[in-house]
Amino acid sequence: MAWVDYFHYWVFAILLMIGFFGVIAKRNLVKKLVGLSIFQSAVFLLYITMGKVEGGTAPIYGITDNTVFSNPLPQVLILTAIVVGISTTALGLSIVVRIKEAYGSIEEDVIHEKDRVE
Amino acid sequence: MNLADHLPVLQVILPLLSAPFCILMRGHMLAWAVAVVASAAAFAVSLQTFGIVADGTTLTYAVGNWQAPYGIALEVDAFSAIMTLIISGASLVALLAGLGSARQQLPEEKQPLFFSAWLLALAGLLGISVAADAFNIFVFMEISSLASYVIIAAGPHRKALGAVFKYLAMGTIGATFYLIGVGLIYMMTGTLNLDDIALRIADVADKRPVLVAAGFITIGLALKAAVFPLHVWMPGAYNYAPHIVSTFLAACATKVSLYVLFRFDFLVFQANLSEHGYHFSHFLMPLALIAVVFGAIVATMAKDLKRLLAWSSVSQIGYIVVGACFTTEAGLASAIMHMFNHALAKGGGFLIAMGAALYYTTTRFSNLAGLGKEHPWLAAAFVVIGCSLIGVPGTAGFISKWMLINAALEQGATGVLIIAVIVFSSLLAVVYVWKVVELFYFAERPEGGSSGVMEVRKPEMVLFTAMVALVVAANIWFGIMPGEPMALAMQAAALLTGGAQ
C-alpha cells in the first residue's frame, strides 16, 4: 500500500490544491485570504513531515547516546515560515479592511464594477 | 577583523536597523532624512564592495562566525555587486528626488511609517542579493515583499488597494512555490547553502523530487519577476503606487527575483542536471518572446504615462529572460547588462512621471498634453530616457540590446528569428515613446489643466531636477562608456556559466 506510506504527502498535496483553488476561484477577498493561509499551511506540513524520524523525539531533554530524535532544522525553518505566513495574512486582512472602507464591499465583482463606473 | 570584512552584512543591517529608528522620527523631513542617510550608507557600502569584487574576488561572510555550510553565509560576487549597486542606487535617487512627491501624495503623519517600510524593503532586496543560503533568500524575499505591499498600498488612489491585494496573493503564491522547491531540495541534499547544494545535488540529480523542485522554483521566481504570463500583478501595482515607490521598485524589485532565478538555475540546476539548460530555455524562451512583443503592444495603447512604463517593463523583462535563455556566456552577460541599463532607463522614466505629477497632479495623458511647452527640460529628459528604452545608439539601452543581438547571432538560424522579434519590439518601443513625445511637444495644453496643483518648494525642486539630470547623464554616460558595468556583467556571466561546464 504505497499511498499509505505517503499519507502525509498526499495530505500536503490536497491541502495545497484546496488553498490554491480558494485563492483563484473565490470572489470574496477574505475567502481568498483563507485559501492563501491553507496554501501556506500545506507547505508547513511538507517541511515537518520530511524532518520526522520514526520513534524520534524532540532533541531537548533526556538525551542519551542512543536517543533517536527528529531533524530539528525543518522545524526551525517552518517556525520562520509560520511567522511569515501570519504577517502575510495580517497584512492581507488589513488591506481588506481598507478596501471595505474605500469601496464598502469585499466582493471582487462589486469592486470591479465600482472601478469601471468611475 | 576590520570594518571592511563586515561589508556584506553591513549592506543589510544598515537599512534594517535604521527602519525602527525611522518610526521614532517626528515629521516627514526627519524620517525622510534617516531614510536618505541609510540608503546613502548602503550605496556607499555597495560601491566599496564593488571596488573589491571588481577584480574577480568573492567576498564571503559567516554570520556570527558560524562557518558555512552549517552557519548562515553571505556571499558577494560580481553578480551580487551589480544588484546591490542597482538597488541601493535606485533607493537613494528615488528618495532624494521624491521629497516633494512624497509630501504631495502621502499624509504627513504617515510618513515616518512609510519610510521605515521603505527601508525594510530596501534591506530585504539587498539581503536577497547577498544571501548564499536558499532559505535566507526566502526570508529576505518575504521581508522585501511585505514591506513593498505596504509602501505600494500607500498610493493615494483607492485602486492601489485592489492592485496590492492582487500583488499580495500572487507574490505569496510565488514565494510559497519557491519554498516548496527549496524544501524538496533540502529533502534530497540535506543542505540549504547554495554552494553546498550545487556540490551535493550531483548524487541525486535527475531524481524526480529534484526535477519537481526545479519546476517549483522556476515558476515561483518567474511569478515574482513578472515574467509573462505571470506579470498581471505588475502594471496595476506600479501604476497605482506612489510615484516615489514606482521609481524605486520598477528599477529593481523584479530584477532581484530574476537574479535569484538565474543564480539558482545556472549554479545549481544547469551545472548538475542533464539537459536542464535545454528545458530551461525551451520553457522560458517562448514566454519571453511573447512578453517582448505583447508588453510593447499594450504599452502603445496605454492612456497613462505610468501604465505605459509598467507595460514597457513587461517587455523589457522579456529581453532579460531572452538573453539568459541562450544559456551562453554572451547571452547571460547581455541579460545582466540589460538589468543594469533597464534599471537606469525605467527608473528615469518613472522619475519623469513623478515630475509630471508634481506639475499636473496626475500622469494621465489627457492631463500631460503640452508639457514640453511649459517645462521643456522635463520633456527633453524624457526624450533621452525614451531613447534609452528603445535602444538608440549613444544611450545605455543600446549597449545591452547590441550585446543581446550579438548573443543571438551565435545561435544560428533560430537566433535570426529571435533578432527579428527583438527588432520588431524595438519598433513598437519607438511607437510608444513617440506617442509620449508627440503629446509633450505637439499637443495643446488642456484648458485649466494646471489648476489645483500643490505648490512645490524650491529645495524639493532643486533635488528633483538634480536627480533627473543625474539619471539622464547616467543613461548617456553608460551608453558611451559602458566599461565598468560591462566588465562586471561579463565576470558575473562567466561565474554563472562556469558552473554549467
Interface residues (C-beta under 8 A of the other chain):
Chain A: L16 F20 V23 L29 K32 L36 F39 Q40 V43 L46 Y47 M50 P74 L77 T80 A81 V84 S87 T88 L91 G92 I95 V96 R98 I99 A102 Y103 I111 D115
Chain B: F135 F138 V139 E142 L146 Y149 V150 A153 R158 K159 L161 G162 V164 F165 L168 A169 T172 I173 A175 T176 L179 I180 G183 Y186 M187
